[in-house]
Amino acid sequence: MKFFSLCFSLILFSCSPYYQVSSLNSSYFDLKDSLVKNDSAFTAEISPYKNHMDKTMNEVLNFSEVAMTKDNPEGLLGNFVADLILKKSNDYYHPEDGKKINLCILNNGGLRTSLPKGEITRGKVFELMPFENELSVVTISGKSFKMLFEYLAKTGGAPVSGIKMGIENEQPVLMEVNGKLFDSTSTFKVVTSDYLANGGDKYSFFSNPLNREDLKIKVRDAIIEFIVEEKEKGKSINSTFDGRIYYVH
């Protein structure tokens, strides 16, 4: 089975004359299996692809000042990814009404590993976000937004940007959006992954949106772009706790 899954990966990567990486299959790492070691012709055939893949995945994109991990109600990794996705999505998004995206909400389950302190390679970002999920902008009513707050309170938090709220007895309190008290009569634009926009992970508050716009940009690509852009500015990446979701005692 490892042999056939490996062949599929090589066909995928060789479709472009530049061997562009469109996805990362974990079976790629089976190249060091004894089966491959014992077949010199096969090893020679796949060597250019393996060398290119190693070079691409080992490329250092930037440096992180802290180790980032997931946590609830707030985690350094969730804060970092949600903040950058909100920023990058507003860079990509050019609506006719001129209204910016209010916030970002993701899910901890979609972040598959932590980010270490120090070098951040392209391969590490693929490990963090191995899925092909793309960015979606969902416009929801104040009623649905209140359901979002209630979900966060009941489940103990999620990666978010643009909101602040307390949790008291599994209920949301002191809800704010972009620094202003939550107004249930308003509408809100939320960027998330297409998986969550489709109702994945029980995100039912996206079930009947007022509008939905798919940006056709992978979440992973947005992460990579942000990290590289920060390096080009001479900045490392960082994350801090700021109490965006907290327990009221």
KAKA-V867630 format. One record per pair of residues at least 4 apart in sequence whose ideal C-beta (glycine too) atoms are under 6 Angstrom apart, sorted by the first residue. I is the first residue (numbers start at 1). J is the second residue. If there is no record, write none. Layout:
i j
I J
I J
This chain:
i j
2 30
2 33
5 27
6 27
6 30
9 25
9 28
10 14
10 46
10 49
13 19
13 49
16 20
19 52
21 56
24 126
31 36
31 50
36 43
46 50
53 57
54 58
57 122
57 123
58 121
59 122
60 119
60 121
61 120
61 122
61 227
61 228
62 120
62 227
62 230
62 231
62 237
63 236
64 115
64 117
64 120
64 237
65 236
65 238
66 117
67 116
67 117
68 76
68 77
68 80
68 114
68 115
68 239
69 77
69 114
70 75
70 77
70 108
70 111
71 75
72 156
72 157
73 156
73 157
73 245
74 241
74 244
74 245
76 239
77 111
78 82
78 159
79 239
80 239
81 159
82 104
82 106
82 159
82 160
82 161
83 161
84 88
84 226
85 89
85 104
85 222
86 104
86 161
86 162
88 222
88 226
89 93
89 101
89 135
89 191
90 100
90 101
92 215
92 217
101 137
101 189
101 191
102 162
102 177
102 178
102 188
102 189
103 161
103 162
103 163
103 190
104 161
104 191
105 160
105 192
106 110
106 159
107 158
107 201
112 130
113 127
113 128
120 124
125 223
125 224
126 130
129 219
129 220
133 193
133 194
133 195
133 219
134 194
134 218
135 191
135 215
135 217
136 192
136 194
136 197
136 214
137 189
137 191
137 213
138 190
138 197
138 206
138 209
138 212
139 187
139 189
139 209
139 210
139 211
140 144
140 145
140 188
140 209
141 187
142 184
142 185
142 186
144 205
145 188
146 184
147 205
148 205
149 165
149 172
149 175
150 172
152 157
152 158
153 167
153 170
153 171
153 172
154 170
157 245
162 178
163 177
164 176
164 244
165 172
165 175
165 245
166 173
166 174
166 246
166 248
167 247
168 173
168 248
173 248
175 182
176 181
177 182
192 196
192 197
193 219
195 200
196 200
196 203
197 206
199 203
199 207
217 221
217 222
227 237
230 235
230 237
